[in-house]
């Protein structure tokens, strides 16, 4: 695997999306053939209202722990008692040619839902959640490479991901003194189709990845 942290974590996001798409299809299939299908009058994939961050985190971990060294809910990589959502270790070949990893993780990931308004900007709630994690990573995380992975359901195909707009929105709402000149870099986005309220509604389930630089 590539030792470059950005390339590594982007591949992790791509693999995470494949895992989540598999779960999305499984949920969709099971609800569609359910004896109670007429009672499920809400989206029939990962867009269901109760799909929380811990559930998505579990799906990713269960699907990728065979291929990646992942620590979910890792407490030891924050100063204090906060939990790091995901800690990743980048493998390398040791002097004997065997796969090995450093003692400490190379990558820290906080995960959050992100919501977009019709004009393509984050909701106020989305901005606040993002900034809270950004400040937490900057101030208290001891892992060298810090990222925020956002899950997002896009209901309207006319809504586009404009990284410059989103970045400006975040940075204009954070006290730059608290991040000491650190910047934010948008490095990944991809999505897949998921079912809305009916077969006629095709929504998007996507992953956005930001790096704190």
C-alpha positions as CSV (number, residue, x, y, z in Angstrom):
1,X,0.0,0.0,0.0
2,X,1.1,3.6,-0.7
3,X,2.8,5.1,2.3
4,X,1.6,8.6,1.5
5,X,-1.0,9.5,4.1
6,X,-3.3,11.4,1.7
7,X,-3.3,8.6,-0.9
8,X,-3.8,6.0,1.8
9,X,-6.7,7.7,3.5
10,X,-8.4,8.5,0.1
11,X,-8.2,4.8,-0.8
12,X,-9.7,4.1,2.7
13,X,-12.6,6.4,1.8
14,X,-13.1,4.6,-1.5
15,X,-13.1,1.2,0.2
16,X,-15.4,2.6,2.9
17,X,-17.8,3.7,0.2
18,X,-17.9,0.3,-1.4
19,X,-18.7,-1.3,2.0
20,X,-21.4,1.2,2.7
21,X,-22.9,0.7,-0.8
22,X,-23.1,-3.1,0.0
23,X,-25.0,-2.4,3.2
24,X,-27.2,0.1,1.4
25,X,-28.1,-2.6,-1.2
26,X,-28.7,-5.2,1.5
27,X,-31.0,-2.9,3.6
28,X,-32.9,-1.9,0.4
29,X,-33.4,-5.6,-0.6
30,X,-34.5,-6.7,2.8
31,X,-36.9,-3.9,3.3
32,X,-38.4,-4.3,-0.2
33,X,-39.2,-8.0,0.5
34,X,-40.2,-7.5,4.1
35,X,-43.7,-8.6,5.2
36,X,-44.0,-5.1,6.6
37,X,-42.7,-3.2,3.5
38,X,-45.9,-1.1,3.3
39,X,-45.1,0.3,6.8
40,X,-41.6,1.5,5.7
41,X,-42.6,4.8,4.2
42,X,-39.2,6.3,4.5
43,X,-36.0,5.9,2.5
44,X,-35.0,2.2,2.2
45,X,-31.2,2.4,2.3
46,X,-28.5,4.2,4.3
47,X,-30.6,7.3,4.1
48,X,-33.0,6.0,6.8
49,X,-33.5,8.5,9.5
50,X,-32.0,6.4,12.3
51,X,-28.7,5.7,10.5
52,X,-26.3,7.2,13.0
53,X,-22.5,7.8,13.0
54,X,-21.8,4.9,15.3
55,X,-23.7,2.5,13.0
56,X,-21.8,3.7,9.9
57,X,-18.5,3.5,11.8
58,X,-19.4,-0.1,12.7
59,X,-20.2,-1.0,9.1
60,X,-16.9,0.5,7.9
61,X,-14.9,-1.3,10.7
62,X,-16.6,-4.7,10.1
63,X,-16.0,-4.5,6.4
64,X,-12.4,-3.2,6.3
65,X,-10.7,-4.5,9.5
66,X,-9.4,-7.5,7.4
67,X,-7.6,-5.1,5.1
68,X,-6.7,-2.2,7.4
69,X,-5.3,-1.9,10.8
70,X,-8.0,0.2,12.4
71,X,-8.7,1.2,16.0
72,X,-12.2,2.6,16.4
73,X,-13.1,4.6,19.5
74,X,-9.4,5.0,20.3
75,X,-9.0,6.9,23.6
76,X,-5.2,6.9,23.9
77,X,-4.6,9.3,21.0
78,X,-6.3,12.3,22.5
79,X,-5.0,14.4,25.4
80,X,-7.7,14.0,28.0
81,X,-10.5,11.4,27.9
82,X,-11.9,12.2,24.4
83,X,-12.4,9.3,21.9
84,X,-10.9,9.4,18.4
85,X,-13.4,7.9,15.9
86,X,-10.9,6.0,13.8
87,X,-7.1,5.6,14.1
88,X,-5.4,4.1,11.0
89,X,-1.9,2.6,10.7
90,X,-0.1,2.7,7.4
91,X,1.7,-0.7,6.8
92,X,5.3,-0.9,5.5
93,X,7.8,-3.7,4.8
94,X,10.3,-4.2,7.7
95,X,14.0,-5.2,7.2
96,X,12.9,-8.8,6.8
97,X,10.4,-8.0,4.2
98,X,7.4,-8.6,6.5
99,X,4.4,-6.3,6.8
100,X,4.7,-4.1,9.8
101,X,3.2,-0.9,11.3
102,X,4.5,1.8,13.6
103,X,3.5,1.7,17.3
104,X,1.4,4.8,17.0
105,X,-1.2,5.5,14.3
106,X,-0.3,7.6,11.3
107,X,-3.9,8.9,10.6
108,X,-6.6,10.3,12.8
109,X,-10.2,10.5,11.5
110,X,-13.2,12.1,13.0
111,X,-16.5,11.3,11.3
112,X,-19.6,13.5,11.1
113,X,-22.8,13.8,9.2
114,X,-22.8,16.9,6.9
115,X,-25.9,18.5,5.6
116,X,-26.2,20.8,2.6
117,X,-28.8,23.5,1.9
118,X,-30.3,23.9,-1.6
119,X,-27.7,26.7,-2.4
120,X,-24.9,24.2,-1.8
121,X,-23.7,25.5,1.6
122,X,-23.5,23.6,4.9
123,X,-26.4,23.9,7.3
124,X,-25.6,25.8,10.5
125,X,-25.7,22.5,12.4
126,X,-23.2,21.0,9.9
127,X,-20.8,23.9,10.3
128,X,-20.9,23.7,14.1
129,X,-20.2,20.0,14.2
130,X,-17.4,20.3,11.7
131,X,-15.7,23.2,13.6
132,X,-16.1,21.3,16.9
133,X,-14.2,18.3,15.5
134,X,-11.6,20.6,13.7
135,X,-10.7,22.3,16.9
136,X,-10.6,19.1,18.9
137,X,-8.2,17.5,16.4
138,X,-6.0,20.6,16.2
139,X,-5.8,21.2,20.0
140,X,-5.8,17.7,21.5
141,X,-5.0,15.0,19.0
142,X,-1.4,13.6,19.0
143,X,-1.6,11.8,15.6
144,X,0.3,13.6,12.9
145,X,-2.1,13.4,10.0
146,X,-5.6,14.7,10.9
147,X,-8.8,14.2,8.7
148,X,-12.5,14.8,9.0
149,X,-14.7,12.3,7.1
150,X,-18.2,13.5,6.4
151,X,-21.2,11.4,5.4
152,X,-23.8,13.1,3.4
153,X,-27.2,12.4,1.8
154,X,-28.0,14.7,-1.2
155,X,-31.7,14.8,-2.0
156,X,-31.5,17.2,-5.0
157,X,-29.4,16.3,-8.0
158,X,-29.0,20.1,-8.7
159,X,-27.0,20.5,-5.5
160,X,-23.3,20.4,-6.3
161,X,-20.3,20.0,-4.1
162,X,-18.2,23.2,-4.4
163,X,-15.1,22.8,-2.2
164,X,-14.2,26.5,-2.3
165,X,-17.6,27.5,-1.1
166,X,-17.6,24.9,1.7
167,X,-14.1,25.7,2.8
168,X,-14.8,29.4,3.0
169,X,-17.9,28.8,5.0
170,X,-16.0,26.8,7.6
171,X,-13.1,29.1,7.9
172,X,-15.2,32.2,8.1
173,X,-17.0,30.7,11.1
174,X,-14.0,29.6,13.1
175,X,-11.8,31.8,15.2
176,X,-8.5,31.5,13.3
177,X,-6.5,32.2,16.5
178,X,-7.8,28.9,17.9
179,X,-6.3,27.0,15.0
180,X,-3.1,29.0,14.9
181,X,-3.0,29.5,11.2
182,X,-3.8,25.9,10.3
183,X,-5.6,25.5,7.0
184,X,-8.2,23.1,5.6
185,X,-7.9,21.1,2.4
186,X,-10.7,19.3,0.6
187,X,-9.1,16.1,-0.8
188,X,-11.8,13.6,-1.7
189,X,-15.5,13.2,-2.7
190,X,-17.4,10.3,-4.1
191,X,-21.0,9.0,-3.8
192,X,-23.4,6.3,-4.9
193,X,-27.1,6.2,-5.7
194,X,-29.5,5.3,-2.8
195,X,-33.2,5.1,-2.8
196,X,-35.4,7.9,-1.5
197,X,-39.0,7.6,-0.6
198,X,-39.7,5.5,-3.7
199,X,-38.1,3.8,-6.6
200,X,-38.6,7.0,-8.6
201,X,-36.4,9.1,-6.2
202,X,-32.7,8.6,-6.5
203,X,-30.7,10.3,-3.8
204,X,-26.9,10.3,-3.4
205,X,-25.0,9.0,-0.4
206,X,-21.5,10.5,-0.3
207,X,-18.3,10.7,1.6
208,X,-16.4,14.0,1.8
209,X,-12.8,14.0,3.2
210,X,-11.0,17.1,4.6
211,X,-7.4,17.4,5.8
212,X,-6.3,19.8,8.5
213,X,-3.0,21.1,7.2
